[in-house]
Amino acid sequence: MVATVPVAVAALLAAASPASAGTIGSAGAGDPYFPLAGNGGYHVVHYDLKLHYDPETEHLDGTAVLTARATQRLTRFDLDLDGLKVTGLTVDHVKAGYRRDGQELVVTPRTALPGGREFRVTVTYSGRPGPVTDPDGSLDGWIPTSDGAFVAGEPQGAMTWFPANGHPEDKSSYDFAITVPEGTTAVANGVYLGSRTAGGRTTFRWSQPEPMAAYLATATVGKFQVQQYTTRDGLKVFNAVDPREASAAARVLKKLPSVLEWESKLFGPYPFRAAGAIVDHAPKVGYALETQGRPLYDSAPSVSTLVHESAHQWFGDSVSLTRWKDIWLNEGFATYAEWLYAEQHGGPSAQKTFDDLYARRAGDSLWAFPPGDPGSGENIFAAPVYNRGAMTLHELRRAVGDPVFFRILRAWAACHRHGHGTTGQFTALAKRISGRNLDGLFHTWLYGRGKPDRP
């Protein structure tokens, strides 16, 4: 049943209604693995982040200006922000109501925001940021180190250092201005715009113009040795290396231009304007992350790790997830890039790597769950996602042949460049380009329970 009132009366009621009586943006983006990650009702077009961090006291002062567009009429909306104290908040330069509800910062603008309207949210905040503990027990977010902070946000840590729409479904451009004590370096994403020192403190400015998911943002701080150069393809490279890792990292980082050139030939043009690496000394972290354009390593990486994180610039960063369930599209692809690199640079063939994995007994953790359906956030960084995900791609390669297989990979990176992709879209693309019915292959390797029968 639909109730109706005369148009004139409806207009009066709308004008008299308080903002709180209208439409509310959801507290999450609807991802079953991380129900409160992200928010509904708006899209963040751009983040402008101004941060002041003191490594000695571990204190952060921040001002975040979010330029957003309402996707529905909004009388209230949420931002993801964990642990930090909000000291002021405006919407379009007008003070707005706000309250904290766990990791949600609930915002009530003075007047309702019409659907389609662009608006600006300014949040000032401060405190001692720290990491969150993920379902698998690992830490992510703002992780203090002996000389600064290792800032890695996958899957949910962005909210530990700036108010965000923190789900990969929402991608935005970024500007950073990070102020730290003189002698300390702050490294973020994108193009390095320079630094300025005054009063014993240095401000580093960065710009990330291509769209980026919040979890791929970084503002890593430390005592770094810096190297800058331009590749023959015109990429601006900025490497920041902890002196304790410099000797071990030098040989590997020297390969970065050739690795990116090799991957560009396989996957298509490199998707960003800048590249590089951040090599920190963070022994308690235990992982590297494909922070956009400038991967972040907790120690000097191996060549295979460099290849893996670099491949993510295509698969995971440029082509992003819409749901964490599809994480194999990131990790399976980056792992298979490692296999391909080894195959073409004097290492074992991809088939040999596949065979060695397949030889594992049926009860091995590799077969614990299918990569296309990890089942929970606890499993998204486990072996089946990486290795069995890569095995899926190898089976696809065997089925369709090398020319078609690499055409599929390039088409995937091109068709979804700076956007999003799903498993369903990838399998449909593979079937269309190959002209083959691949349903059985994908069902077995992405969704089959236990160890698949011998191919």
Order of alpha helices (4+ residues) and beta strands (2+ residues): alpha-beta-beta-beta-beta-beta-beta-beta-beta-beta-beta-beta-beta-beta-beta-beta-beta-beta-beta-alpha-alpha-beta-beta-alpha-beta-alpha-alpha-alpha-alpha-beta-alpha-alpha
